């Protein structure tokens, strides 16, 4: 009788163990499925992020194409402007000796004084006529040189404005290229991180899918094994059934534990 009672206790323990196994495997399946759902949601979120990377790449390529198209034009314009500026400077340089001489002659004239001798009737002896003639000659030379240099100075002013515009265009191109370089580096880093996140998430999905498949196989096997246990094991009343039921429950338990 003691032996029968001990076997009965063992059978009850096996039944409780199987029930605990069932709850545990269901919990594991639910936990794995919940985690898989999270990773599938992350996959969708990452997938939705990718068009932004494609758009950013397109924007960078568009900016770089614009740079490649405009840079040679600006370079050519700067080369043409440089030639015009050199020509203008050469034309002006041709007048520099005359301008310097005029300035020196004007300074000398201004530093020289002449006073005519006049009588009480206001009649002067004309000894300073040369001085007046020199002044008039200097003014005439000044007017002539001014007229000759005026177009050159006007062209120089226009070239300065054009040069400012070209300089700004060159700066704008440098800014575009700097932005393209910086954005390309950032895009490359972001895509690298995105790929790492994607690969890690996909690996997790694969692991969880495999785990779920295995857990469901185990659950199916345990359920099938449990259903194969005859009704006599619900309340075994003989030593034979107690022993048989304990063995069958133990066999089903080993499926869950991975020992079979």
Secondary structure by P-SEA (a helix, b strand, c coil): caaaaaaaaaaaaaaaaaaaaaaaaaaaaaaaaaaaaaaaaaaaaaaaaaaaaaaaaaaaaaaaaaaaacaaaaaaaaaaaaaaaaaaaaaaaaaaaaaaaaaaaaaaaaabbbbbbbcccccccccaaaaaaaaaaaaaaaaaaaaaaaaaaaaaaaaaaaaaaaaaaaaaaaaaaaaaaaaaaaaaaaaaaaaaaaaaaaaaaaaaaaaaaaaaaaaaaaaaaaaaccccccccccaaaaaaaaaaaaaaaaaaaccc
